[in-house]
Every structure is written in C-alpha cells, then in structure tokens.
Amino acid sequence: MFAQFLQKSTFEEVQTIVKELLDFSEKCKSLKLHESPSECSYQLMTKFLDHICNNQGMADKHVFSNCCNKNNTGRHKCFLLYKKGDSGHSDIFQIPNPEPICEIVKENQVLVKERYIYETSRRHPFLYGPTILTMSTECFQIKLEPIGKYIREISLRHHHLCEIGIKFNHKVAKTVELVLLTKKQLKANFSKIAKLAIDIKNLHQTCCDGNIVACVFGRSQLMNYTCSK
C-alpha cells in the first residue's frame, strides 16, 4: 500500500515506514467480532497520511505539501490524484537470471517477496492489494513473463476503474459493472445482479482508496457470496 503512494521512495525508505506503522497494522489482523476491517483500514490510512505530512522532507519530495493542508477526506483524495499511472513502466520487477529464482527464494524468501511487492506496487499504483499479494506468491512458482503480462493487463483495468471513481463518481463504475454482469448472466434475477453490481462497486471504491485490509476482506466476502449462489 505505502509504495503505491510513495512511488519515488526507495525500498529502504518504505520499509522504515512499514516498521514504524507495524504495530497498528498488526491490530487489523486480529480484529474482534464487533470490530470492522474497513474502520481499522481507514485508521491505518489516516495514520499513514499523517506520518507523511509530519515529515516535511518526505512531503516535499513527493509534492504532497498541498495535500497535507487539507482535511482527512480531502487529503486522501489529493494523495490519490498524485498517483502516477503505470504507462511509463514496460514491465514489473526484473530479475537478471530468472532460472535460479527458486534458489534465491529459498535463501531469502521474505526479502525477495517484499522487494517484489515493493517494485510491483510502485510501478502499478492502482493495482489492487489482493492481486499484488497473490502475484508475489505465484510469480515464484511459474514463469515470470506470463505473470508480467497478466499484471500489466489487470493493472490497466484497475487504473481505468479507479480513474472513473476519482475523476467522476463510483456510481459510474456501478453502472459499468451492471451492464457487464447483465450481459454475462442473461438468465439471472435482476435484483441479484443489481446487488452484486453495488457490492462490486463498493469493493472497487475501497481498493482504489488504497485500503488494502478492507480490500482483501471485501473481496473474500464477495467471492464467498458469489460462490454460494
């Protein structure tokens, strides 16, 4: 999540921020029944943005000073607008010799995975968190080339959906999903299709906002609901 906002920051700089906010992020992993993942994720995002704005050097480096003068909602939207699309990146994290990748992973699996997540996140700032996490596992089990192609394609789709929501309104995204679902599920009950379109729209909005915890949780709920029908 952090690297998608701090695209100019080095891997080490992002790691430092992650460690500083680790205690709070861990709380989101062990929520009680009455606690909301969305609320926890929102609080984490607020702390992250506050952290950036309290660091004048970092805010200036990423040209966020103007955003830091806004209130919470306005600040978040401002940060989103400063994300730079992935059109300038021809590929994802490159490994000089992909053949011995399994050996590299065995020696330092955590570091390689974290580096991959960092590179993919900053190069594809609109790619949804669950996709990045999934690819960080899959990329080491099959060839990197098809994974790179898939990430570029899905990243462009996520970027397009997020731009619609940021520049216009996520209700437009709901309309798009409703049309697509209606075409795919010709025999389905319209009320169910409409509900699914709203759920997907809400999920897109959550993921586009960079709330990775709520995004992961929301996608899991949506998949469970869809598969149960």
C-alpha positions in Angstrom: 0.0 0.0 0.0 2.6 2.5 1.0 4.8 2.1 -2.1 1.7 2.9 -4.3 1.6 6.3 -2.7 5.4 6.8 -2.3 6.5 5.9 -5.8 9.7 7.9 -5.5 10.8 6.4 -2.2 13.4 3.7 -2.1 12.7 0.2 -0.8 14.6 1.0 2.4 12.5 4.2 3.0 9.3 2.3 2.5 10.5 -0.5 4.8 11.2 2.1 7.5 7.7 3.5 7.3 6.2 -0.1 7.4 8.1 -0.8 10.6 7.0 2.4 12.2 3.4 1.6 11.5 3.7 -2.1 12.0 2.1 -2.2 15.5 -1.1 -0.6 14.3 -1.3 -2.7 11.1 -1.0 -5.9 13.2 -4.1 -4.9 15.1 -6.0 -5.2 11.8 -5.0 -8.8 11.5 -6.6 -9.8 14.8 -9.9 -8.0 14.9 -12.7 -8.9 17.3 -16.1 -9.8 16.0 -17.6 -6.4 16.6 -14.6 -4.6 15.0 -14.8 -3.5 11.4 -11.9 -4.2 9.0 -12.9 -1.2 7.0 -12.7 1.1 10.0 -9.3 -0.4 11.0 -8.0 0.1 7.5 -9.3 3.7 7.4 -7.5 4.4 10.7 -4.3 2.9 9.3 -4.6 5.1 6.2 -5.1 8.2 8.3 -2.0 7.3 10.4 0.0 6.8 7.2 -1.0 10.1 5.7 -0.4 11.9 9.0 3.0 10.2 9.1 3.9 11.6 5.6 2.6 15.1 6.4 4.5 15.2 9.6 7.7 14.5 7.7 8.3 17.8 5.8 11.1 16.4 3.8 9.1 13.4 2.6 6.0 15.5 1.8 8.1 17.9 -0.3 9.9 15.1 -2.1 6.6 13.7 -3.3 5.0 17.1 -3.8 2.4 16.3 -1.1 2.6 19.6 0.8 -0.6 20.9 -0.8 -2.4 17.7 0.1 -1.3 18.0 3.7 -3.1 21.3 4.1 -6.5 19.6 3.5 -8.8 17.8 5.9 -8.8 13.9 6.1 -11.2 13.2 3.2 -9.8 15.9 1.0 -6.2 14.9 1.9 -6.8 11.3 1.0 -8.4 12.2 -2.4 -5.5 14.6 -3.1 -2.9 11.9 -2.4 -4.8 9.6 -4.8 -4.7 12.2 -7.6 -0.9 12.4 -7.3 -0.5 8.7 -8.1 1.3 8.3 -11.4 0.0 5.7 -13.8 2.0 2.7 -14.9 2.2 3.5 -18.6 5.8 4.5 -18.2 6.9 1.1 -16.9 7.4 -1.5 -19.5 7.5 -4.4 -17.1 7.4 -5.4 -13.5 10.2 -6.2 -11.1 13.1 -7.6 -13.3 15.3 -10.4 -12.2 18.5 -10.8 -14.3 18.6 -14.6 -14.2 15.0 -15.9 -13.7 16.1 -19.6 -14.0 17.7 -19.8 -10.5 14.9 -17.9 -8.9 13.8 -20.8 -6.7 17.2 -21.0 -5.2 17.2 -17.2 -4.5 13.8 -17.6 -2.8 15.0 -20.5 -0.6 17.9 -18.4 0.6 16.0 -15.3 1.5 12.3 -15.8 0.7 11.0 -12.9 2.8 13.3 -10.3 1.4 12.7 -11.3 -2.3 9.0 -11.4 -1.7 9.0 -7.9 0.0 11.1 -6.5 -2.8 8.8 -7.9 -5.4 5.7 -6.4 -3.7 7.5 -3.0 -3.4 8.5 -2.9 -7.1 5.1 -4.1 -8.3 3.3 -1.6 -6.0 5.2 1.5 -7.0 5.1 0.6 -10.7 1.4 -0.2 -10.7 -0.1 2.2 -8.1 -3.7 1.3 -9.0 -3.3 -2.4 -8.9 -5.4 -3.9 -6.1 -3.7 -5.2 -3.0 -5.1 -8.7 -3.2 -3.7 -9.1 -6.7 -0.3 -7.9 -5.7 -0.2 -10.3 -2.7 -1.4 -13.2 -4.9 1.2 -12.5 -7.6 4.0 -12.2 -5.0 3.5 -15.9 -4.3 2.6 -17.1 -7.8 5.4 -15.4 -9.6 8.0 -17.6 -7.9 6.1 -20.8 -8.9 5.7 -20.2 -12.6 7.5 -18.3 -15.3 7.7 -14.5 -14.8 6.8 -13.5 -18.3 3.1 -14.6 -18.3 2.8 -13.1 -14.8 4.1 -9.8 -16.0 1.7 -9.8 -18.9 -1.2 -10.6 -16.6 -0.3 -7.8 -14.1 0.0 -5.2 -16.9 -3.4 -6.1 -18.2 -5.2 -6.2 -14.8 -3.4 -3.1 -13.7 -4.7 -1.2 -16.7 -8.2 -2.3 -15.8 -7.8 -1.3 -12.2 -6.3 2.0 -13.2 -9.3 2.7 -15.5 -11.9 1.8 -12.8 -10.1 4.0 -10.3 -9.8 6.9 -12.6 -13.6 6.7 -13.2 -14.2 6.8 -9.5 -11.7 9.6 -8.7 -12.5 11.9 -11.6 -16.2 11.2 -11.9 -18.1 9.1 -9.4 -18.0 5.4 -8.4 -21.7 5.3 -9.3 -20.5 5.3 -12.9 -18.4 2.2 -12.1 -21.5 0.6 -10.7 -23.4 1.3 -14.0 -20.5 -0.3 -15.9 -20.5 -3.4 -13.8 -24.3 -3.7 -14.0 -24.1 -3.7 -17.8 -21.3 -6.2 -17.8 -23.0 -8.5 -15.3 -26.3 -8.3 -17.2 -24.5 -9.4 -20.4 -22.7 -12.3 -18.6 -25.7 -13.5 -16.6 -28.6 -13.3 -19.0 -30.8 -15.7 -17.0 -30.0 -14.2 -13.6 -32.5 -12.4 -11.4 -32.1 -8.6 -12.0 -32.3 -7.8 -8.2 -29.4 -10.1 -7.5 -27.4 -8.7 -10.4 -28.1 -5.2 -9.1 -27.0 -6.1 -5.6 -23.8 -7.8 -7.0 -23.1 -4.6 -9.0 -23.4 -2.5 -5.9 -21.1 -4.8 -4.0 -18.5 -4.8 -6.7 -18.7 -1.0 -7.0 -18.1 -0.7 -3.2 -15.2 -3.1 -3.5 -13.7 -1.1 -6.3 -14.0 2.1 -4.3 -12.4 0.5 -1.2 -9.5 -0.9 -3.2 -9.0 2.3 -5.2 -8.7 4.2 -2.0 -5.7 2.1 -1.1 -7.4 0.4 1.9 -5.7 -2.9 1.4 -7.0 -4.6 4.6 -10.6 -3.8 3.7 -9.9 -4.6 0.1 -8.7 -8.1 0.9 -11.6 -8.7 3.4 -14.2 -7.3 1.0 -13.0 -9.4 -1.9 -13.1 -12.5 0.2 -16.7 -11.7 1.3 -17.7 -11.1 -2.3 -16.2 -14.3 -3.5 -18.0 -16.3 -0.7 -21.3 -14.6 -1.6 -20.9 -15.2 -5.3 -19.9 -18.9 -4.9 -22.8 -19.6 -2.5 -25.4 -18.6 -5.1 
